[in-house]
Amino acid sequence: MHSPARPAAWAGLLFGALLMTTTPARSAEAYDQLVALWQEWRTLERPALRDGAPDYTAATVARRHEQLKRQQQRLAAIDPSGWTRGQRIDYALVRAQMNGMDFEIRVLQPWARDPAYYQSVWTEQSDTPEHEGPTHHALVELWQYEFPLARGGEAKLAAQLRTIPPLLRQARLNLTGNARDLWITGTGTMHGQVASLDDLAAKTSGAGPDLRRAIAAARAATVEFVAWLEQQAPGKTGPSGIGKEAYDWSLRHVHLVPMTWDEEVTLLKRELARAHAALRLEEQRNRGLPPLAAPDNAEEYAKKANDAVTRYMAWLTAKDIFDVEPYLEPALRAHVDAFVPLE
């Protein structure tokens, strides 16, 4: 007997076969859309120039935010459900990066709240792949240069330093926030830039006139900026924190961490308790030894600290904890703190 359901079943099988043949093509097309959108976002994330420096003025930031929202809408319209795991991870990372830019514009606003955002001169490499805090888009990474500079290096460095005066002029328009702690610590950061430029001037005293002029102009602009920051400081009375709600949103949607502020505090308290327990056990183990004597002066402190580095590196080598590379010991000695009197 002919079953009326059979034509429907065959139609279902045929439709399924069509899906199997067309879905990979559609998935590839959708993934290409994701790649193209990510490239567009990378262009948007880097602001245009204003007088030769990145533009963080309020109107430009607002315009970029509207463009970002449109890009986020386009991202939400892409369906990654049929993609490979690696492609779905790419989708999640693109979404997190867009969320990060949105969070920076809505909440952090470092160009408006934090004078340290305008630090351009960096003398040391960060110990993370990127700088740990918000930074602008025209940094001068001095640690990447080898001194004395070749002529090509002088021209490149001079061009980078010439972005500092227009950027700091712009900063006086942009910095409208009221975050006192950020303002005070940021002022100290910019004081540090003056010192870095002084060191650079001494290091390049035999350089050509273009580089020397660029260094002098960058220093003068930074000194004027610091004076302006100090003049404005008494009027900065507000908090610098962003609050738990914003922090939790960033954890989940930008850093993709499935925890809250309160949960992280609990985790850190547990780690602190473990550290205290380990310290007490170590004190108990060494209870028969005489107490350690604090050094009385800088020379004694330096000798103790460097002797400790020597013993530590020898122990790492003898115990084969990990491969001891040649750069480890000088890097560790460079981080020996300065002497602080006991009182």
Secondary structure, 3 states (H helix, E strand, C coil): CCCCHHHHHHHHHHHHHHHHHHHHHHHHHHHHHHHHHHHHHHHHHCCCEECCEECCCHHHHHHHHHHHHHHHHHHHCCCCCCCCHHHHHHHHHHHHHHHHHHHHHHHHCHHHHCHHHHCCEECCCCCCCCCCCCCCCCCEEHHHCCCCCCHHHHHHHHHHHCCHHHHHHHHHHHCCCCEHHHHHHHHHHHHHHHHHHHHHHHHCCCCCHHHHHHHHHHHHHHHHHHHHHHHHHHHCCECCCCCHHHHHHHHHHCCCCCCCHHHHHHHHHHHHHHHHHHHHHHHHHCCCCCCCCCCCCHHHHHHHHHHHHHHHHHHHHHHCCCCCCCCHHHHHHHCCCCCCCCC
